[in-house]
């Protein structure tokens, strides 16, 4: 996988980095844990600057983040109510959960999005609840950009520092990403085993 990313980054330069990060956000064929370290390695070899790589990666990711936000916002929360009421068990969510999430985003939306941008797997989908729950656009853009920039900078800097020893980064980020995925799967199983429909207040 890294050979393909090396080729795309070396051929495409900053535009290639931005394009790959956009794809990773919209439909993640290649994770950012591979893209940005590779871009950092290429920067270390003199092909690009580290600052330019970080800016390109952040821009590409934010284009995808914003696209998901607007798609979710246009869809709207009310259109999800029949789906949640009918298939709440398999989604492990009920309408009171949605209402609590809406209240949480109203109070702590910035922190939720900021932290979400730096968690593998979560970072690619956090735009959806932000959009559905109509988080204020300015706050979404600010906190998404800051979180995305920190994540991109950390990975790119790791690639810069590691030079051509890509396996050092992969050896760390691979298990971290896998642990997050397993934790999400375990949470889903636990929710399935303990799920009971809650009484929906003020809803049909």
N, C-alpha and C positions, 0 to 999 in steps of 0.2 A: 504493500500500500504506500509506504513512504517513498518508494522509487517513483511511483506515479505522481505523488505530490511534489517531489523534487523537480520532476520534469515540468509540471505545470507552473510551478513558482518561478523556476529559472527562465522559462520561455515567456511567461506572462508578466513577470515583475510585480509591481504594486497592484496592477489591475488583476493579475492572477490571484494574488492573496485575497483581495477584496471579493472576487468572484467565488472562490472556494469557501470563504467564510459566509457569504450570502447563501450558497447552496447548503452549507452545514446547518444554517439556522432554519431555512425553509423546509428542506428535506435532507436530513443529515446522512449523506452517503459516506462522507469521510469526517471524522470528529475533529474538532478544533484542537484536541490534544495531540493530533498529528500535524495539522496544517501550520499552526503558529510556531511550534518548535522548528519545523523544517524551514519556515521563513526566516527564523532567527539564525539558523545555521547558514543559510544563503547570505544573509546580511553580514555575518561574521567573515565570510569569504570575500567580502567587498562588492558583492553584486548589488546590494541595496543598503540603505541605512536602517538601523534598528528603529529609530523614531518613525521613519516612513512605513516600515512594516507594521508597527503597532497601529498607526493611524489608518492604514489600509485595511487591516483586519477588523478594527473597530467599526469603520465605515461600512464594510460589507456586511458584518453581523447586524448592525443597526438597521440597515435597509431591510433585511429579513425580519428582524424584530418588529419593526414598524408596520410591515405588511401584515403580519399575523395579528397585531394589535387592531388595525383598522378592520380586518376581515371579521374578527371576533366582535368588535364593537358594532359593526353594521348588522351582524346576525342578531345581537341583543340577547339579554338574559331571559326574556319572557318566552322566546322560541324554544328554549331548552327545558321549560317547565314540563311539557307533556312527556318528553323523553326521560326526564329524571323521575317523574311520578310513575311512569310505566316500567322503567328498567333500573330503578334506583339500587336494587340489590346488586346487580352485576356491575354497576358503576360505583358501588359502595358509597353512595352519597344520596341524601334526601334533601327535600327543599329547605328545611331548617338549617341544614349544613350550608346551603347556598346563601341563605340570609346572613348567617354568621360570617361567612367568607366575605360577603359584601360589606358588612360592618367593619371587618378587619382591614380590608383594603381601603376603606374610607379613612381609617385612623392610622394604619401602618403601611399603606400601600408602597410608599417609597422604600422603606426598609425591606419589605418582602421582595420587591423587584430587584433591589440592589443585591441582596444576598442570593437570590435565585439565579442571578447572572453568573455567579461564581461556583455553582454546584453542577457537576456533570449531569447530563440528562435533563435536569430541571431547567437549566438555563435556556434550553431550546424551546420550552413550552410555556414559560412563565408569562409570555405576552398574551396568551389566550385568556386566562382568567382576568388579567388586567384589562383587556379589551371588553370582555363580556360584562364585567362588573363596572365598566365605564370609569376607570381610573382617569383622573384629569390628565390630559395629553402632555402638558408641560412637565408635570411631575414624572410621568412615565418616561419621557425622553431624557430628562436629566439623570434620573437614577439608573435607567437602563444603560445610558452612555457611560456613566462613571463605572458601574459594575463590569460592563463589557470591556472597557478600556483596561481596567485592572487585571481582569482575567487574560486578555490578549497580551498585555505587557508582561505578565508573569511567565506565560508560556514561551513568548518570543525571547525573553531574556534568558530563560533556561536553555533554549536552543543556541543562543549566542554563546553562553558560557560553556556548553557541552561541546561546541565545535562539531566535529564529525562523529562524535560518540553518541549517536541518536539513541542507542539501546539504553543509555542511562536514563533518559527521559521516559521512554516507553516502559521501562522496568518499574517506574514509580507510578506514572499516570494510568497505566493499564489496570493494575490492581485497584487503584482508587475508583476509577470509573466502574469497574466490575462490582466493587463493594456497594456503590450507590445504587446500581441496578438491582442487586440482590436485596438491598434494604427496601427498595420500593416494592419488589415482588413479595417480600415477607410481610410488609405492611398491608398489601392488597389481600393476601391470604388471611391475615389476622382480621381484617375488616369483614371479609366474607364469613368467617366463623362466628364473629360476634355481632353481625349486623342485624338490627331490628328496625322496622319502619317507625319513624317518630311521628308524632302528631303534628300536622302542618297547621300553624296558626294563621288565620286570615287568608287561607288559600283553599281552593276547591279540592 
